[in-house]
């Protein structure tokens, strides 16, 4: 496994890889790797000849009151996990390498970023899209792997790639969960024991919403209200949103049309730790 810390070295190395006729898979991360990240590496390894993983805690996607400084950075453990998983190249730039001066340019995706995470964190998606565009420019033509846990991010990045004709194929990969259904997240390490137990309410609420639809409920607002009620009944949970949206456009849905592909999404804070989760449903 090669460690690369500069943009020029990464670009030149991967240009040579493609010149040799080999395909590139890319897994962008902020580190604190867990089984969810490693499942993305596994998908990339299965599809591509060379797998690149980036570890960069991107300051542009954190708001003023968010957890940039406390975000976990277990570098040595991350490198060991990446090597064991079969990563070929790890890109670990410094903030100064990625942003050597003032940043005057931002990448903004309209419409898809105005609700849910975009409403809760107004600058978040511009930061995500800007750094992902920079990383795509450095990595070059590739397959890029993102988890469905951050479903809105997956949809936003997919639309950005399509709109800007970036030479990247975005691949969404299934959520990896704990035995009680909690979606794996780097932020889970911040939960206390009681908060960790309480956090299972997110997946329970999603399952309840999916069950309502499976047995014939076609009112999206009723499904969202039921999920919100379940989360609201957990004393340690502070609900942010519970919603039912079109899987492609992220538009909130009132009437659930037959055979429609929809997404149920929830977000809540447990103490200072904010968690997301979602499930996909095909309306019967």
Buried (B, 14 or more C-beta within 10 A) or exposed (E): BEEBEEBEBBBEBBEEBBEEEEBBBBBBBBBBBBEBBBBBBBBBBEBBBBBBBBBBBBBBBBEEEBBBEEBBBBEEEBBEBBEEBBBBBBBBBEEEBBBEEEBEEEBEBEEBBEBBBBEBBEBBBBBBBBBBBBBBEBBBBBBBBBBBBBBBBBBBBBBBBEEEEBEBBBBBBEBBBBEEBBBBBBBBEBBEEEBBBBBBBBBBBBBBBBEBBEEEBBBBBBBBBBBBEBBBEBEBBBBBBBBBBBBBEBEBBEEBEEEBEBBBBBBBBBEEBBBBBBBBBEBE
